[in-house]
Amino acid sequence: MVGINVALHVSGILDIPVLFIDTEMTEEDHWPRIVAHISKANDGLATINDVEQGSFQDNVLKREKVHDAVTKFGTYPFYYRSVIGKQFEEILPLIRRWLWKTVGFDDNGKLKDCLVIYTT
């Protein structure tokens, strides 16, 4: 969760691209946490359980906050990759490709600001 919180802050608040590489979970596992986190940051009431179970639908305010969170998250420069079962030698090229294709370089040839979070 700490990694996700850092990634959401850096990508959502600072607008810096983040590559979140996860060796243990899938994006579907993180989705409820991400939506609940963004919803709470916007004074929402939806919890992780509300999102996982779909019970946020029963409350108009929660439903609006979850919808707003999903919409807002779509604007974040947040990139998630599940690499369950892969060796680091397979993951490193993925990181390099993301840096070249997604982040890029400035006019001086310096890599633009970004963050790679690698969880184990």
C-alpha positions, 0 to 999 in steps of 0.5 A, a space after each residue: 500500500 505504501 508504494 501505491 500511495 506514493 505512486 498515486 501522489 507522484 502521478 496524481 498530485 505532482 503529474 510525474 509519470 510513474 511505472 509501478 512494477 508489481 511482483 505479487 499482485 495484479 492490477 485487478 487486486 489493486 484497483 479497489 485500493 486505488 479507487 478508494 484512495 482517490 475517492 477519500 482524497 476527494 472527501 469521499 466515503 467509499 472504502 476498499 470494501 465498498 469498492 470491492 463489494 460494489 456496495 458504494 452503488 447503494 449510496 448516491 454520494 459514494 457512487 459519485 465519489 467513486 465515479 469521480 475517482 475513476 475519471 480522475 485516475 484516468 488522467 494520471 500518468 500512472 502505468 502498472 505492470 504485473 510481473 508475477 513469476 518473471 526474473 529481474 532480467 526480464 523486467 529490466 528491458 520493460 523498464 528501459 522501454 517505458 523510459 524511452 517510449 513513455 517518459 522520454 528525454 528533454 532537449 539536452 538528452 537528459 531523462 525527464 522526471 519520472 519514478 519507477 516503483 518496484 515491489 517485491 
